[in-house]
Amino acid sequence: MSGVVTEVGSALNGQGKKFLALLRDPAVTTIVVEHRDRFARFGGEYVEAALAAQGRQLLVVDPAEVDDDLVRDVTEILTSLCARLYGRRAAADRARRAVEAVTEDPA
């Protein structure tokens, strides 16, 4: 039996539900992906080795690295980390201002 499963994602967060379902299903013997960096940005060799140990395989249609995608993904990672950092700082500032407002001496 064969089937087609499509999923669009950057493979940065490991939350591709359909892809994870394929990896979990031992009946799936061959997984075909368009680009190597679309199924796992980092550590894809481990996924391939684990599949091979189970007698399964991962076929990559276009094995060439896509530099633009990698640059975009690194930019997204940095943006996410900066947003998290600045979000914490903003939350701390709001909390400090709230405490100051509550503890101010009304004149």
C-alpha positions as semicolon CSV with decimal commas, in nm:
position;residue;x (nm);y (nm);z (nm)
1;M;0,000;0,000;0,000
2;S;0,124;0,350;-0,075
3;G;-0,006;0,696;-0,006
4;V;0,080;1,060;-0,026
5;V;0,106;1,279;0,280
6;T;0,181;1,646;0,238
7;E;0,286;1,886;0,507
8;V;0,427;2,235;0,483
9;G;0,667;2,346;0,752
10;S;1,018;2,457;0,827
11;A;1,118;2,155;1,039
12;L;1,253;2,385;1,303
13;N;1,028;2,294;1,590
14;G;0,976;1,921;1,529
15;Q;0,600;1,961;1,536
16;G;0,518;1,819;1,193
17;K;0,233;1,592;1,303
18;K;0,199;1,408;0,974
19;F;0,573;1,349;0,940
20;L;0,596;1,228;1,299
21;A;0,309;0,988;1,230
22;L;0,503;0,846;0,935
23;L;0,813;0,801;1,148
24;R;0,613;0,622;1,418
25;D;0,439;0,383;1,177
26;P;0,653;0,071;1,123
27;A;0,441;-0,021;0,820
28;V;0,585;0,279;0,635
29;T;0,903;0,146;0,475
30;T;0,997;0,440;0,252
31;I;0,953;0,811;0,317
32;V;1,014;1,050;0,029
33;V;1,090;1,416;0,099
34;E;1,153;1,698;-0,144
35;H;1,455;1,851;0,032
36;R;1,678;1,710;0,304
37;D;1,649;2,024;0,516
38;R;1,269;2,011;0,508
39;F;1,238;1,702;0,727
40;A;1,505;1,796;0,981
41;R;1,716;2,109;0,988
42;F;1,973;1,960;1,221
43;G;2,057;1,598;1,294
44;G;1,886;1,450;0,991
45;E;2,159;1,188;0,971
46;Y;2,033;1,042;1,299
47;V;1,680;1,006;1,163
48;E;1,813;0,836;0,851
49;A;2,032;0,600;1,058
50;A;1,739;0,508;1,285
51;L;1,519;0,434;0,985
52;A;1,794;0,225;0,823
53;A;1,833;0,024;1,146
54;Q;1,465;-0,065;1,115
55;G;1,499;-0,165;0,749
56;R;1,331;0,155;0,636
57;Q;1,461;0,435;0,417
58;L;1,434;0,805;0,354
59;L;1,457;0,916;-0,008
60;V;1,545;1,278;-0,081
61;V;1,428;1,402;-0,422
62;D;1,656;1,708;-0,427
63;P;1,956;1,639;-0,199
64;A;2,119;1,978;-0,267
65;E;2,113;2,223;0,021
66;V;1,894;2,525;-0,030
67;D;2,102;2,815;0,100
68;D;1,819;3,068;0,090
69;D;1,604;2,843;0,309
70;L;1,885;2,797;0,560
71;V;1,951;3,169;0,580
72;R;1,579;3,235;0,627
73;D;1,557;2,971;0,900
74;V;1,856;3,111;1,090
75;T;1,698;3,455;1,069
76;E;1,370;3,311;1,204
77;I;1,554;3,145;1,493
78;L;1,734;3,467;1,584
79;T;1,412;3,667;1,558
80;S;1,233;3,419;1,783
81;L;1,509;3,427;2,044
82;C;1,525;3,808;2,042
83;A;1,146;3,833;2,075
84;R;1,155;3,599;2,371
85;L;1,434;3,800;2,535
86;Y;1,266;4,136;2,478
87;G;0,931;3,991;2,584
88;R;1,078;3,891;2,920
89;R;1,233;4,232;2,963
90;A;0,904;4,406;2,879
91;A;0,713;4,183;3,122
92;A;0,962;4,261;3,398
93;D;0,927;4,634;3,325
94;R;0,546;4,613;3,338
95;A;0,561;4,425;3,669
96;R;0,803;4,682;3,814
97;R;0,580;4,972;3,706
98;A;0,271;4,800;3,852
99;V;0,447;4,750;4,188
100;E;0,563;5,114;4,184
101;A;0,211;5,234;4,104
102;V;0,061;5,034;4,391
103;T;0,327;5,133;4,644
104;E;0,340;5,505;4,556
105;D;0,249;5,747;4,829
106;P;-0,063;5,934;4,725
107;A;0,013;6,301;4,776
